[in-house]
Amino acid sequence: MIEIYSSVNESRLPVKQDSITKGCWIRLISPTDEEVSYVCQELSLDRDDLTILLDEEERPRVEHDTNASLILIDTPYFLTEDDVESYTTIPAGFVLLPDCLISISLRKNPILDQFASGKIKNFSTENRVKFILLFLYRNADLFVQILRRIDKRTSEIEKTLKKSTKNEEIFQMLALSKSLVYIINSLKGNESVLEKLSKLQIPAGVVKEEDRDLLDDVIIENHQALDMAETYSETISSTMGAFASIINNNVNFIMKLFTCFAAIMAIPMVVAGFFGMNVPVPMTEYPFAFVSIVVASLGLSVLLIFVMFKKRIL
């Protein structure tokens, strides 16, 4: 899908248009070959410069050419599989040209949706550098929001695990732990991109002094998100280890309980087995033999229970 926006109008709000003009923003979402060919032909671009940005395995980076700059950023993406919530990251690519800006991604990006709907203040399709900086700031803030959701969800799962250890909660914890690994790697990659942007000028546009403060805010926000992600990852890892030990202890306790129960029940069964043999046995003529045998076997079982408690086996 291809969408073309321009805020070169009286309202200064992004308006969708049909053709590529100076100062416009070209948004490509999982584009077809025809759409990629159209953009490359209109702007005299190499096709590989756009198609390489559609690779999900591409790492965040910055590349500069004579008249263009390529910026690749990882953005968070929500997943639900078998009722298990998790998060991953997908790349969002930007190509900054002297006269326009291209964004390209495999899926719809909620941050770019806000740009397209005019919800982002101080945004103009003409100011391509500020566009990128605003996107980076919103992207870092989105990571922070997701990390807070992960922390909240982790607390909810911990409360559930304290009452009962079910496979569903453990799978949820594993999914969140895996999500944090993706988020940490993506934030580290984004951090390297921000460092390069802070040191280099972009050929397709100059970072103005008023935009430097915004770039500094983006760097701080991204670093905060990275610290949060690393902290939450360590917390989940330690929590998973603690609950693994608890589950192991619970299993050991149950096995010990069943073993003690089997030993206690073995005494009456052995006594009953001896006196149930089809041969002459003591107390055959005794009128209270049955009651005496039952009381004696139960007494031995009680004695064994007492010894187990004394030895702290039970």
Summary of the structure (lengths in Angstrom):
residues: 314
radius of gyration: 34.0
end to end distance: 68.2
largest distance: 115.8
contacts: 933
relative contact order: 0.09
helix: 59%
strand: 17%
